[in-house]
Amino acid sequence: MSREYDPAHILALTPARQARVERVDRVGNYALQFSWDDGHHAGIYTWDYLYRLCPPEAAE
């Protein structure tokens, strides 16, 4: 995903419904693809994008 789609604050987002991850697959050495309990698995999430969503200092 490109930066124009990054949320201003990830914790302020409210999902329409709860979804759970059923499976996580690596995409090469640069991304992850999630399979969700509602059956969808579209989209890949790069390490850079995931880092921007939750940098190490925010995880403490």
N, C-alpha and C positions, 0 to 999 in steps of 0.2 A: 504494500500500500504506500502511496506517496504521502508526503507531509500535509497536503491540503485536507486529507481525511482524518488526520490525527485529532482526537478530542482535546479540548483545552484542559480538561481534568478527568481522567478515566473513572475516578470514583464517583463523579457527579452523574454519570450516565445511569439510566434506569432501564433495564431490559424489559421488553414487552412480556416475556415469560422466562422462567428459569430454564436453562439448558445445561446439560451435563456432557462432558467430554467422554466419549466411549473409547476413543483410540487416538493416538498421536503418532504420526509418521514423519520421519525426516525427509526433506526434499534436498538432496545433495548435501552440501556442507553449509548451506546458507539460509535454510528456512524449515518451518514445521507446517504440517497440514493436520488439522483437527477433524475428526469425525464426531458429530454430535448426536445425541439421543433422539433428535427429531428427524434423523435420516440425511441431513445435508452434510456435505464435506467439501464444498466449494471454497476456494481461496487458500492462499498460502501466506504465512506470516514470517517475514524475515527476522533474523536475530536482531538486526538494527531496529526494526519496528517494535519488536517485543521489548527491547531495552528502553526505547523511548517511552513506552507505556508504563514501565515500572523500572526506573533506574535503581541501582543498588542502594543508594542512600534512602530511597522511599520504602524499601523492603524491610528496613530495620524497625 
